[in-house]
Amino acid sequence: MLDKTMTFTVPNDNEKEMKQILTTVYHALAEKNYNPINQIVGYILSEDPTYITTHNNARGLIRHIDRDELLQEMLKEYLNVK
C-alpha cells in the first residue's frame, strides 16, 4: 500500500471569491505598512492569523480561504496550467 501514490483533490469553485479576499487582505496589509507578500506567506505556512492585520477585517476575511485550495490555485497560476 505504501508503494502507490495517493491522490489529493480540492474542490475548485470559488476562485473569484478567493482572489477578491486576497486582494482586500493585500491592500489592508499595505495600508498598515506591512510587506503584504511576506505576511500572507507567513499566514499560509503557519495558519497563524496574527500575520494578518485586523484592519478592514482582513484577518476575519482570510479565514474564509481554504489554504489547500489557495495553494493549488497559486501553483496552477505559477505553472500556467489549468
C-alpha positions as CSV (number, residue, x, y, z in Angstrom):
1,M,0.0,0.0,0.0
2,L,2.9,2.4,0.7
3,D,4.3,2.0,-2.9
4,K,1.3,3.7,-4.5
5,T,0.9,7.5,-5.0
6,M,-2.0,8.9,-3.1
7,T,-4.2,11.4,-4.9
8,F,-5.5,14.7,-3.5
9,T,-8.4,16.6,-4.9
10,V,-9.5,20.0,-3.8
11,P,-12.9,21.4,-5.0
12,N,-12.3,24.4,-7.2
13,D,-15.5,26.5,-7.2
14,N,-14.6,29.8,-5.5
15,E,-11.6,31.2,-7.3
16,K,-13.2,34.6,-7.8
17,E,-14.1,35.0,-4.1
18,M,-10.6,33.8,-3.0
19,K,-9.0,36.4,-5.3
20,Q,-11.2,39.1,-4.0
21,I,-10.4,38.3,-0.4
22,L,-6.7,38.1,-1.0
23,T,-6.8,41.4,-2.8
24,T,-8.6,43.0,0.1
25,V,-6.1,41.4,2.6
26,Y,-3.1,42.6,0.5
27,H,-4.3,46.2,0.4
28,A,-5.1,46.2,4.2
29,L,-1.6,45.0,4.9
30,A,-0.1,47.6,2.6
31,E,-2.1,50.3,4.2
32,K,-0.6,49.4,7.5
33,N,2.9,49.4,6.0
34,Y,3.5,45.7,6.2
35,N,5.0,43.7,3.4
36,P,1.8,42.0,2.2
37,I,3.5,39.1,0.4
38,N,5.7,38.2,3.4
39,Q,2.7,38.4,5.8
40,I,0.4,36.3,3.6
41,V,3.1,33.7,3.1
42,G,3.7,33.6,6.8
43,Y,-0.1,33.0,7.3
44,I,-0.2,30.3,4.6
45,L,2.7,28.4,6.1
46,S,1.7,28.7,9.7
47,E,-2.1,29.3,9.7
48,D,-1.4,31.8,12.4
49,P,-3.9,34.6,11.9
50,T,-1.6,37.2,13.7
51,Y,0.3,37.5,10.5
52,I,-2.7,39.3,9.1
53,T,-3.9,42.7,10.3
54,T,-7.3,43.3,11.7
55,H,-7.5,46.5,9.6
56,N,-10.5,46.4,7.2
57,N,-11.4,43.0,8.7
58,A,-8.6,41.4,6.8
59,R,-7.9,38.8,9.5
60,G,-11.5,37.7,9.5
61,L,-11.7,37.5,5.7
62,I,-8.6,35.4,5.2
63,R,-10.0,32.7,7.5
64,H,-12.7,32.1,4.8
65,I,-10.0,30.8,2.4
66,D,-9.1,27.1,2.4
67,R,-5.3,27.0,2.4
68,D,-5.1,23.8,0.4
69,E,-7.3,25.3,-2.3
70,L,-5.3,28.5,-2.2
71,L,-2.0,26.7,-2.7
72,Q,-3.5,24.6,-5.5
73,E,-4.6,27.8,-7.3
74,M,-1.3,29.5,-6.7
75,L,0.6,26.6,-8.1
76,K,-1.6,26.3,-11.2
77,E,-1.2,30.1,-11.8
78,Y,2.6,29.9,-11.3
79,L,2.9,27.0,-13.7
80,N,0.4,28.5,-16.1
81,V,-1.8,25.3,-16.2
82,K,-5.5,24.7,-15.5
